[in-house]
Amino acid sequence: MRAMLSPLLSCLPLKRGVTSLWLVTLASTAATLSGCASPAKEHFYQLSFAAPISTAEVAAHAAYDVQIDNVRIPEAINRPQLVVQQTATEALVRDDQRWIAPIDEQMRQALQANLQAQLPHAWVSEHPQGNMSTTRYRISIDVRDLRTTLASEVSMDVVWVIADANKHPLRRQQRRISVPLKDSDYRSIAPAISAGLQNASLMMANDVRLLAETPQHQ
């Protein structure tokens, strides 16, 4: 510490016996300032989704299966940190604002829970129920773009393909979904993404219901 302060002391007109006092004062100030540079506190977020229902009851009375084959999201946002848009071509990765679990897993969980709540007569899962006589629909979901602009909106392009048990496509949809953000609070991002996924789930559920009402394709 004295070596660091020597250039400063050489410029000061200190009298004999005062140097030690100045050293103690300056060292204390330097230690205080270095303590101010502590790491920022991390904040963690998770998506919300429909409350789970009794899977045993659904399995016993399911009229058809809905199998979620995959949920893909852009690699640019598939990271622990929240990513927000600064401009059309610049994004900011916030190390102190993080997802509590991988965002792709959270999005799959949210979509599956939402679809199960919206399709009470279906068995919705990553795996079929096991009854081969049950009509089965397979859904592939691709979130091709997800952008968060603070004090503006969360927007996402969602594409889904519904196929039959043999993977023959039955219906394709692409929707641009936007949810407003009223302020620059990072805590508003997870609820907005959750709301966007809820809207996407509603549209997927409507497609499945339409197909189930006209089962001649099976």
N, C-alpha and C positions, 0 to 999 in steps of 0.2 A: 504493500500500500504506500509506504514512504517513497519507494522508487517512482510510483505513479504520480505522487504529489510533488516530487522534487522540483520539476520545472515551474510549477505554480509558486512554490515557496521562494524560489530564487528571484522572483519578480516582486516579492513583497518586502517592504522595509521593516523586517521584524527585529526587535531588540533581543539581546541575550536573555534566555529564560522564558521567552514567550513562544518560542518555536514549538515546544512540546504541546502547549495548550492549543495552538492552531492545528497541529497534527491531529489531536484527539477530536477537535470539532469537525474538521474536514473529513476525517475517516468516518465519523458517525453519520454525517450528511450523505456521504457516498453510499454507505450501507443502507440507509433509509431509501435512497433513490433506487438502488438495485432491487430492493424488496418490492417496489411498485411495478416491476416488470414481470409479475407472476402470470402464469398462463390463464387465459380466459376460461371461465366456467363452461363446461359442456352441458348442452340441453339435448334431451332425447325425446323422440316423437314416435307415435304409432298410428296406423290407420284404424278407423272404426268401421264396423259392419253390423249386419243384422244379428240379433241374438240367436244363438243356436237352438234348434228344436230337437225333440227326441228322435234320434236316428233309429232306435228300435221300432218305434211306431211307424216311421216312414218306410223302413225296409219291409215291414209286414204288409203294408197296403200300397206300395208303390205301383203305379200303373205303367211307368216306363223309367228307363235310366237316362241320366244326363252325365256323360263322362267328359270332364275337362281334360283334354289331351295336353295342352300346353298354354302357357301365358308368357309371351315375350315382351320385353321392354328394351328401350334403347340403352346401349352400353354406356352412353354419356351420363345417364342418371342412375345406373345400376351400381351404386357405390354407397358407403356408409354415410357420407355427408349429404346435406341438402344442397341442391344446385339451383341457383336463381339466375334469371336473365338480367344482364345489365343493359345490353343493347341487342339489336337483332343478331349481331355476330360475336357478342362477348357474354360469357357466363362466369359466375362467381361460385366457387366451391367453398362452403363454410365449414371449416374444421370444428367449430364450436357448436354447430347445429347438426345433429345426427339422427339417423333412424335407429330405433332400439333393436330392430332385426332387419335382415336384408329386405330391401324394398320390393324385389320381385316376389319373394315369398309372401310378404304382407299383401300384395296386390292379388295374388292367387287366392289366398285365404279369404280376402274380402269378397272377391267375385264369387267364390264357391258358396260362402255363407249367404250372400245376397240372393243368389239364384235359388238356393234351397228354401229360403223364406218366401220367395215369389212363386215357387213351383212346389206347393205342399204335397202334390200327388206324384212327385218324381223322387228318385234316389239320385242325388247329385254328389259326385265324388270324383277323385282322380282314377278310380278303378270301378269296373262294373259290379253290380250287385251279385252276379253269379248265376242268375236265372236266365238261361239262354232264350227262353220263350218270351221274355220281356222285351218290348220295343226299346231300342237304344239309340240315342243321339250323341254324337261326339262334337265337341266345340273346341276349336282352336282360336285363340285370342292373341292379337298382335297390337300392342300399344306402340304405334310407329313414331309418335312424337308426344312429349310431355314437357311443357314449358311453364315455369313459374315466374311471374313478374310481380314483384311486391307492389302493393297499392293499386294493382290492376286486375290480374286474373291468373287462374290456373287453366291451361288449355291442353287438350289431349286429342289426338287422332286415334280412334279405336277401330280396328278391323276384326271381324269375327266370321268364321266359316262354320256352319252346322252341317255335319255329314251323318250318314246312316251308319249302322254297325259295320258295314264293309268299306267305310271311308269314302263313299260316293257323295260328293257335295250336294246338298239340298237347298241351301240358302247362304248368300253372302251379303254382308252389310259393311259399310264404312260410315262412321259418324264423327263429326268434329264437335267436341263437348267443351264448353267453357263455364267456369264457375268464378264469379267476381271475388276479388280480394279488396276489402274496404280500407285496409291500412298496410303498414310495412312491418307488422308484427309476424315474426316467423312462426308463432303458434297458430296462425290462421292457415298455414299451408296444408297440414295433414287433414283437417276437416274438409278443406276444399277438394283435395284429391279424393277423399272418401266419398264426397257428394258426387263427383264426376263418375267414379266407379259405380255408385248406386244408380245413376242415370243409365249408364251403359248396361248394367245388369237388367234393368227394367225392359230395355229394348230387346236384349237377348231372350229374356223370359217370354216376351210377347211372340217372338219368332218361333220358339219351341212350342208354345201353346197352339199356334196356328198349324204347325206341322203335325202335332199330336191329334188335332181335330180332323185332319185329312190324311190318314195313315196309309193311303194307297201306295205310297212310295216304298213301304217296307216289304 
